[in-house]
Amino acid sequence: MSVSVIIPVRNGKEFIGECLDSVIKQDYQALEIIVIDDGSTDFDYQTLSQLDARIKVIRLEGRGVSHARNAGMAH
């Protein structure tokens, strides 16, 4: 069984590193990390997928946190 962690973000460059670090340091190894970039203009979140093979980034056009979470669940 694997666990998916959904992280919606919009212009959260200042916090995303700490957030990902916290998730990656968990003991559970069967982990998928889905970062939903909800129309950010502060950082290219696609580059995060190069840090760890478990990180997947989905780009949306700024439709709000609820839509971002739902998109992560659909993925």
N, C-alpha and C positions, 0 to 999 in steps of 0.2 A: 504494500500500500504506500502511496506517496501523498505528500501534503503540498498543496498549492497556497502560496502566500500572495495576495493581491495588494499591490501598493499603488493607489491612485496618487498622482502628483501633478501639480500645476505651479510652475515657477518655484519649485522647492529645492533648488540647487544647494542651498545652504544646509539642508537637512538630509538629503537623500543618501549621502555617504554614511552617515551615522546609522540611518535606518537599515540600509543594506548590510552594514557590518554586523548589526545586532541580529538580523535574520540569519546570515551566513554562519555566525558563531554558534547557532543552536546545535544541540547534540544530534538531532534527527537528520539523517543524511539523505533520505529519499525526498528531496525538496525541490519544488519548482517555484521560482520567484517571477511573478508577472507584474511588471511595472507598466502602469497605464499613464502615459503622458497625455494629459488633457489640455492640449493647446499651449504648452509652455513656450515662452520666448526667452528664457534665461539660460538655457543649456540644451545641448543635443543629447537627449536621454538615450538615443540609440547606441551611443558609445558604451553604455553600461553593460550591454550584452557581451562585450569583449572582455570584461573583467572576470566573468564566471559563466561557464556553459549552462548553468541552471537559470540564468537571468534571461527572460524574454521581455522585450519592450514592444508595446502596442501604442501607436500614435492616434489620437483622436483630435477633433477640432473644437475643443473647449465647450463641451455640452454639460458640464457639471459633474460633481463627485458621484452622484447616484448613477448616472449613465456610465461613468468610468468603472465603477464597481461591477455593474451589470455586464459590461463588456468583458471584464476580467473573468467573471463567472462563466460567461458564454464560451470563452476561450478554453 
